[in-house]
Structures are given as structure tokens and as C-alpha cells.
Amino acid sequence: MLKQYTGWSTLQANVFQDSIEQTADGTWSSKFCVAARDGVFEDFTQVAGLTAPVSIPTLFIRPTQGLNRSGLQLKPYRQFISQLTIQEVEGNHWAFLVNPESVDSKIAQFLS
């Protein structure tokens, strides 16, 4: 019922369901080990992902919902990627699962 889980495709819901498990105390948790699950978030909040200029044409596909949509989140991309193209598609954080045809179309258009 949380907004971040609305609008998911059947495939997206199945991928998510397959990545969680019920624990002995009845709560639900990720199947990924804590180091893998939490470590990735710790790493990218402590170290900047972009620290040097990128000069090749780069496509950023931004979903209409979900993460990586605000100016603050996009600032490092705009700062370090001189040939940045941002294309928006309907969907959420996993737009490639929710709307694969649109994502594929944007990629094909960019590559051509």
C-alpha cells in the first residue's frame, strides 16, 4: 500500500517478492546478506560516484516516479558529464521492467 510499490508490473512485483523472505520472528527481510544489502548504500553515501569529468555521450533515463528525479540528485551528472542527455519515461525506479518498450526505444534513439 506504500506509494513506492504502486504501479508495479507483474514482473516487477515477482522480482521483489523473490528477493524477500520471512524471518523466524515473522518479519520480512531481504534475502541479500546485510553486507551486500546495506554496504552498497553505505558506499555510495560516503563516496561520490562521479569525481572526474566524463566526456562521452551519456544517456540518463529518468522515470516519472521513483528515485533520481530531483535537481539535487541529478546535479553530479550535470556537473561531470559534458554530453549528458536526459530522457524521461513513464514508470518508477525499475522503469526498464515496468515500461521496457519505452526504455528500449529511448536507448535505440540515443544510440542511433
KOLVEXSE-672323 format. One record per residue (C-alpha): residue in three letters; chain; z, x negated, y negated; residue number from 1. Coordinates in steps of 0.1 Angstrom, whole numbers, padded with zeros to 4 digits. Each point is the difference from the previous one (the first is absolute). Example, Ala and Ser with C-alpha at 12.3 -4.5 7.8 and 13.67 -1.06 7.14 Angstrom:
BEGIN
<fikol code="ala" unit="A" Z="0078" X="-0123" Y="0045" pos="1"/>
<fikol code="ser" unit="A" Z="-0007" X="-0014" Y="-0034" pos="2"/>
This chain:
BEGIN
<fikol code="met" unit="A" Z="0000" X="0000" Y="0000" pos="1"/>
<fikol code="leu" unit="A" Z="0001" X="-0030" Y="-0023" pos="2"/>
<fikol code="lys" unit="A" Z="-0030" X="-0003" Y="-0024" pos="3"/>
<fikol code="gln" unit="A" Z="-0010" X="-0034" Y="0013" pos="4"/>
<fikol code="tyr" unit="A" Z="-0007" X="0016" Y="0034" pos="5"/>
<fikol code="thr" unit="A" Z="-0020" X="0030" Y="-0011" pos="6"/>
<fikol code="gly" unit="A" Z="-0038" X="0000" Y="0003" pos="7"/>
<fikol code="trp" unit="A" Z="-0001" X="-0023" Y="0030" pos="8"/>
<fikol code="ser" unit="A" Z="-0028" X="0003" Y="0024" pos="9"/>
<fikol code="thr" unit="A" Z="0008" X="0005" Y="0037" pos="10"/>
<fikol code="leu" unit="A" Z="-0009" X="-0037" Y="0007" pos="11"/>
<fikol code="gln" unit="A" Z="0023" X="-0012" Y="-0028" pos="12"/>
<fikol code="ala" unit="A" Z="0029" X="0022" Y="0013" pos="13"/>
<fikol code="asn" unit="A" Z="-0006" X="-0013" Y="0035" pos="14"/>
<fikol code="val" unit="A" Z="0000" X="-0036" Y="-0011" pos="15"/>
<fikol code="phe" unit="A" Z="0033" X="0006" Y="-0018" pos="16"/>
<fikol code="gln" unit="A" Z="0016" X="0019" Y="0029" pos="17"/>
<fikol code="asp" unit="A" Z="-0009" X="-0029" Y="0024" pos="18"/>
<fikol code="ser" unit="A" Z="0017" X="-0025" Y="-0023" pos="19"/>
<fikol code="ile" unit="A" Z="0034" X="0016" Y="0000" pos="20"/>
<fikol code="glu" unit="A" Z="0026" X="0006" Y="0027" pos="21"/>
<fikol code="gln" unit="A" Z="0033" X="0019" Y="0004" pos="22"/>
<fikol code="thr" unit="A" Z="0030" X="-0024" Y="0002" pos="23"/>
<fikol code="ala" unit="A" Z="0030" X="0004" Y="0022" pos="24"/>
<fikol code="asp" unit="A" Z="0020" X="0017" Y="-0028" pos="25"/>
<fikol code="gly" unit="A" Z="-0027" X="0027" Y="-0005" pos="26"/>
<fikol code="thr" unit="A" Z="-0015" X="-0014" Y="-0032" pos="27"/>
<fikol code="trp" unit="A" Z="-0036" X="-0011" Y="-0003" pos="28"/>
<fikol code="ser" unit="A" Z="-0012" X="-0036" Y="-0007" pos="29"/>
<fikol code="ser" unit="A" Z="-0031" X="-0021" Y="-0001" pos="30"/>
<fikol code="lys" unit="A" Z="-0010" X="-0016" Y="0033" pos="31"/>
<fikol code="phe" unit="A" Z="-0007" X="-0033" Y="-0019" pos="32"/>
<fikol code="cys" unit="A" Z="0027" X="-0025" Y="0002" pos="33"/>
<fikol code="val" unit="A" Z="0022" X="-0003" Y="-0031" pos="34"/>
<fikol code="ala" unit="A" Z="-0014" X="-0034" Y="-0010" pos="35"/>
<fikol code="ala" unit="A" Z="-0036" X="0012" Y="0002" pos="36"/>
<fikol code="arg" unit="A" Z="0007" X="0034" Y="-0017" pos="37"/>
<fikol code="asp" unit="A" Z="0023" X="-0012" Y="-0027" pos="38"/>
<fikol code="gly" unit="A" Z="-0012" X="-0035" Y="-0003" pos="39"/>
<fikol code="val" unit="A" Z="-0034" X="0009" Y="-0014" pos="40"/>
<fikol code="phe" unit="A" Z="0016" X="0020" Y="-0028" pos="41"/>
<fikol code="glu" unit="A" Z="0025" X="-0027" Y="-0008" pos="42"/>
<fikol code="asp" unit="A" Z="-0028" X="-0026" Y="-0001" pos="43"/>
<fikol code="phe" unit="A" Z="-0023" X="0018" Y="-0024" pos="44"/>
<fikol code="thr" unit="A" Z="0028" X="0011" Y="-0023" pos="45"/>
<fikol code="gln" unit="A" Z="0012" X="-0037" Y="-0004" pos="46"/>
<fikol code="val" unit="A" Z="-0033" X="-0018" Y="-0002" pos="47"/>
<fikol code="ala" unit="A" Z="-0030" X="0010" Y="-0021" pos="48"/>
<fikol code="gly" unit="A" Z="-0030" X="0009" Y="0022" pos="49"/>
<fikol code="leu" unit="A" Z="-0025" X="-0012" Y="-0026" pos="50"/>
<fikol code="thr" unit="A" Z="0008" X="-0033" Y="-0017" pos="51"/>
<fikol code="ala" unit="A" Z="-0034" X="-0015" Y="-0006" pos="52"/>
<fikol code="pro" unit="A" Z="-0033" X="0014" Y="-0014" pos="53"/>
<fikol code="val" unit="A" Z="-0024" X="0016" Y="0024" pos="54"/>
<fikol code="ser" unit="A" Z="-0036" X="-0002" Y="-0012" pos="55"/>
<fikol code="ile" unit="A" Z="-0020" X="0018" Y="0027" pos="56"/>
<fikol code="pro" unit="A" Z="-0009" X="0037" Y="-0002" pos="57"/>
<fikol code="thr" unit="A" Z="0029" X="0020" Y="0013" pos="58"/>
<fikol code="leu" unit="A" Z="0003" X="0037" Y="0008" pos="59"/>
<fikol code="phe" unit="A" Z="0034" X="0018" Y="-0002" pos="60"/>
<fikol code="ile" unit="A" Z="-0001" X="0035" Y="0014" pos="61"/>
<fikol code="arg" unit="A" Z="0027" X="0020" Y="-0016" pos="62"/>
<fikol code="pro" unit="A" Z="0012" X="0033" Y="0015" pos="63"/>
<fikol code="thr" unit="A" Z="0006" X="0031" Y="-0021" pos="64"/>
<fikol code="gln" unit="A" Z="0035" X="0002" Y="0015" pos="65"/>
<fikol code="gly" unit="A" Z="0024" X="-0026" Y="0014" pos="66"/>
<fikol code="leu" unit="A" Z="0006" X="-0036" Y="-0010" pos="67"/>
<fikol code="asn" unit="A" Z="-0019" X="-0025" Y="-0022" pos="68"/>
<fikol code="arg" unit="A" Z="-0010" X="0025" Y="-0027" pos="69"/>
<fikol code="ser" unit="A" Z="0020" X="-0009" Y="-0031" pos="70"/>
<fikol code="gly" unit="A" Z="-0010" X="-0024" Y="-0027" pos="71"/>
<fikol code="leu" unit="A" Z="0030" X="-0022" Y="0009" pos="72"/>
<fikol code="gln" unit="A" Z="-0010" X="-0002" Y="0036" pos="73"/>
<fikol code="leu" unit="A" Z="-0036" X="-0008" Y="-0009" pos="74"/>
<fikol code="lys" unit="A" Z="0009" X="-0025" Y="-0027" pos="75"/>
<fikol code="pro" unit="A" Z="-0001" X="-0031" Y="0023" pos="76"/>
<fikol code="tyr" unit="A" Z="-0034" X="0010" Y="0014" pos="77"/>
<fikol code="arg" unit="A" Z="-0014" X="0004" Y="-0035" pos="78"/>
<fikol code="gln" unit="A" Z="0016" X="-0032" Y="-0012" pos="79"/>
<fikol code="phe" unit="A" Z="-0012" X="-0023" Y="0028" pos="80"/>
<fikol code="ile" unit="A" Z="-0033" X="0016" Y="0012" pos="81"/>
<fikol code="ser" unit="A" Z="-0027" X="-0005" Y="-0025" pos="82"/>
<fikol code="gln" unit="A" Z="-0027" X="0020" Y="0018" pos="83"/>
<fikol code="leu" unit="A" Z="0023" X="0029" Y="0011" pos="84"/>
<fikol code="thr" unit="A" Z="-0015" X="0034" Y="0008" pos="85"/>
<fikol code="ile" unit="A" Z="0024" X="0029" Y="0005" pos="86"/>
<fikol code="gln" unit="A" Z="-0013" X="0031" Y="0017" pos="87"/>
<fikol code="glu" unit="A" Z="0021" X="0031" Y="0006" pos="88"/>
<fikol code="val" unit="A" Z="-0002" X="0022" Y="0031" pos="89"/>
<fikol code="glu" unit="A" Z="0018" X="0031" Y="0010" pos="90"/>
<fikol code="gly" unit="A" Z="0030" X="-0006" Y="0023" pos="91"/>
<fikol code="asn" unit="A" Z="0033" X="-0018" Y="0002" pos="92"/>
<fikol code="his" unit="A" Z="0011" X="-0035" Y="0009" pos="93"/>
<fikol code="trp" unit="A" Z="-0020" X="0001" Y="0032" pos="94"/>
<fikol code="ala" unit="A" Z="-0032" X="0013" Y="-0016" pos="95"/>
<fikol code="phe" unit="A" Z="-0021" X="-0017" Y="0026" pos="96"/>
<fikol code="leu" unit="A" Z="0015" X="0023" Y="0026" pos="97"/>
<fikol code="val" unit="A" Z="0001" X="0031" Y="-0021" pos="98"/>
<fikol code="asn" unit="A" Z="-0034" X="-0003" Y="-0015" pos="99"/>
<fikol code="pro" unit="A" Z="-0020" X="-0027" Y="0019" pos="100"/>
<fikol code="glu" unit="A" Z="-0034" X="0012" Y="-0011" pos="101"/>
<fikol code="ser" unit="A" Z="0008" X="-0003" Y="-0037" pos="102"/>
<fikol code="val" unit="A" Z="0016" X="-0034" Y="0005" pos="103"/>
<fikol code="asp" unit="A" Z="-0029" X="-0013" Y="0021" pos="104"/>
<fikol code="ser" unit="A" Z="-0024" X="0013" Y="-0027" pos="105"/>
<fikol code="lys" unit="A" Z="0018" X="-0018" Y="-0028" pos="106"/>
<fikol code="ile" unit="A" Z="0000" X="-0033" Y="0021" pos="107"/>
<fikol code="ala" unit="A" Z="-0037" X="0004" Y="0008" pos="108"/>
<fikol code="gln" unit="A" Z="-0009" X="0007" Y="-0036" pos="109"/>
<fikol code="phe" unit="A" Z="0020" X="-0031" Y="-0011" pos="110"/>
<fikol code="leu" unit="A" Z="-0016" X="-0023" Y="0026" pos="111"/>
<fikol code="ser" unit="A" Z="-0035" X="0012" Y="-0009" pos="112"/>
